[in-house]
Amino acid sequence: MKTILGLTAGLLVISQAGFAAGEVSKVPYELGPTYFRDGDQIVIDHVMATSPNLTVGDKVTVQGHYALKSEETAQLCLFLTTSEEVGYEPTIPAQRADVKKGSGSFELAEVVKHKGHLHLSFYPVPAGSRFGTVYFGTTQQMKQISNWDVTK
């Protein structure tokens, strides 16, 4: 009986540790290169992640609000600009939000699968090049891209 109780207690501890490893909490971040047109805006209120490193393997959730003035509709997306060629990566619904002209709030999430730099961006609907963006990450990550021109 003691063996069964010991095994049960051990499994409970292991399972709790596994759940804790996937939990997100608020992490510090810095803003990087930013570009918006015609009064558009994406504001980050909170970044939550499974670690403060915002790197490969981390689950990242971003909460914030936006103002969309230059288009009637757009997709607001949480993406990663990779530093190496990785090929096509499917997106998940948690990475995108359909937004309409005006303002609102959002919560987007992604698991970082590659080395790179996170950003929130507006994209036209149905498709096209981004027309507004804000990069965010650790201090070191933002220093690496501080000279990027994101106006194109």
Secondary structure as UniProt FT lines:
FT   HELIX           2..21
FT   STRAND          25..26
FT   STRAND          30..35
FT   TURN            38..39
FT   STRAND          41..49
FT   TURN            52..53
FT   TURN            56..57
FT   STRAND          59..82
FT   HELIX           93..95
FT   STRAND          96..111
FT   STRAND          116..123
FT   STRAND          132..137
FT   HELIX           139..144
FT   TURN            145..147
//
